[in-house]
Amino acid sequence: MLFDSAALLSSSGALGGVAEAFGLHEISNQISAIVVGADPSTQSGSMFGGTRSSYGSGAGILSYGGPQPSDVALASVYSAPSDPSLLIRLSGSGTLDRLTVLSGSEVVAFIAGNPAAVNRLLVSPPRANFVATWWGAIPSSAQKKLAMSAPEVIGNLDGVPFVVRDRANRLTLDREVSQLETSIESGAGRAKLIEKRHHLDILRQVAKTLERHTGEPKRQLLTLDTSGEVRAAVVVGNLATADYVSYLVPGMFFRVQGQMFDWTVIAQNLHSQQSEWLKTLAVANPALSGKTAATVAWIGYQTPGLLDIASLDGAERGANFLGHAIQGVRAARAGSQPFVSLVTHSYGSTAAMMELAKGGMTVDALAIIGSPGSVAQSASDLAVTNGNVFVGEAAWDPIVNTAFYGSDPGASAFGAHRMDVAAAADPITHRSLAAAVGHLGYFDTGTTAMRNLALISLNQSALVSTGSSIDATRTLADAR
């Protein structure tokens, strides 16, 4: 075995559930074109409001890098025969086209009767820019019909407006919880009673993550794929308007059932750090006044366990899903692009770098912490703007420096910028910050690691501490 998994345990309060999961486990592509147009979430009236969104309706939609549906292709959506049996043999984009012309009852029947076809659509969806164009081209009545009849599809399509996906996924969540509770109470399907209770517990964990206290930012259920291993993503903040968007990408042993709530707490903590820093930075740079951030607690792939940790298969699947997710942000925020960063931990960093290396997505900053290695040879091989690649390695983290999956991101030859994770005084606020210790300590509040992760995600690389004597010279005057 690559390492002693007992060394992974942490006393982190924020990651209590994650640490417990580690203990339990001890016992046991395509490159996206970007659609440039209006932000769909800002259009008056969503598909639930009865008015048609103008997003993707022709004017203002440009493309670079891929074919767009022609007028003839879009027209075929409405002229195609409404034969549900044809859907089983169609590609993802073809399935969407045909679903558009089915009645609500036919859509429901197809979704229920063809789980394999639905799964293919979710696992290998059309590119986000195609989805955005398709969604904007169909009437509001069709949008509403699909969101109500096929929420499990619409809620997981990158390129559909965020507010629509949130409402669709909440509808899926409510419906499935209600159906499972009724089935369990009635005693129906006793042979699968344990499985149903397990699935219900997972969904209740997701519902728990959507709860928030007074004064906390809004939360959105951006992804909820309950087919097979459950995938989910919860947004803290407003993804449609945020100036800075951060995706938190987890590593091994993270599952929706055991870690979704804790992962969302971490996203909330990072968001709080970001908001606090934006207020501080605005004192020196008024241009930052009013800027906002959104963080995404993303468990959008099945992370490996002890039995498959040596394989990169999970990383490849995660890379593909993550690429689609970032393409979805780019497509939905066309014309008002945010600063997009990835905060990647452990095996999640390997998956993210895999997608960045093949050009499946482009981000503005990448933070790599606790990494077991990269398939890319250097930071320059990654599609990250201006070389904004940062790496942090904690004391007593048995995973770092192993280069188990290729190159070591922490090696000087890799070319990533060093971010300090040791105990130190903040050179700007002069607060005492704690060290990150072990594989899970990077996300503890009040640490140098969390301070630097917040600044990286706010495009403040000049203020990121490195643990060198240069840190003493950093001031707010360096703020962008």
Number of C-alpha atoms within 10 A of each C-alpha: 7 11 10 10 15 12 14 20 20 19 13 19 14 20 22 15 18 24 22 15 17 22 16 11 15 14 7 9 19 14 17 25 21 26 28 22 24 22 20 27 20 15 13 12 15 19 21 17 11 13 15 22 25 20 26 25 18 13 10 14 17 14 14 11 10 14 10 18 12 9 10 8 11 16 14 13 20 15 10 13 12 17 12 19 10 12 20 16 10 16 16 19 17 16 20 22 22 22 24 22 21 21 16 19 11 16 21 16 14 20 21 11 11 14 13 12 19 23 17 14 21 20 15 16 24 23 25 27 29 25 24 26 24 23 25 22 22 21 17 21 14 20 23 22 21 25 24 19 21 24 26 26 23 27 27 27 25 30 31 26 31 27 22 22 26 23 20 28 27 23 18 23 23 14 12 16 19 12 13 17 14 12 16 17 9 10 10 11 11 12 9 11 15 12 11 17 15 13 19 21 15 20 22 15 17 25 17 12 21 17 11 13 7 6 6 13 16 16 22 23 27 28 28 28 21 17 13 8 15 19 20 24 26 25 28 29 22 19 28 21 19 20 19 21 29 32 24 23 26 26 24 18 22 24 25 25 20 18 23 27 24 19 29 26 17 22 25 23 21 26 25 19 19 25 19 12 15 21 17 17 20 17 14 16 16 10 11 17 14 11 15 20 24 29 32 28 27 25 29 25 27 20 23 20 18 15 9 12 17 14 11 17 14 22 25 18 19 26 27 23 23 26 26 26 24 24 26 25 24 27 32 32 27 23 16 17 19 21 17 26 27 28 24 24 26 21 28 31 28 29 33 30 26 23 28 23 22 16 18 21 26 21 20 22 24 31 24 28 30 28 30 26 26 24 20 22 17 18 23 17 16 24 23 23 14 10 17 22 26 25 21 26 27 22 14 14 19 21 25 23 17 17 17 16 17 14 19 22 36 25 14 11 12 17 17 22 20 22 24 26 29 21 17 17 16 20 18 14 10 9 12 14 19 19 21 29 23 22 25 24 28 24 26 22 20 17 24 29 28 25 23 25 31 24 20 27 28 26 19 16 21 16 23 25 24 17 16 9 9 10 18 13 10 17 14 17 12 14 19 16
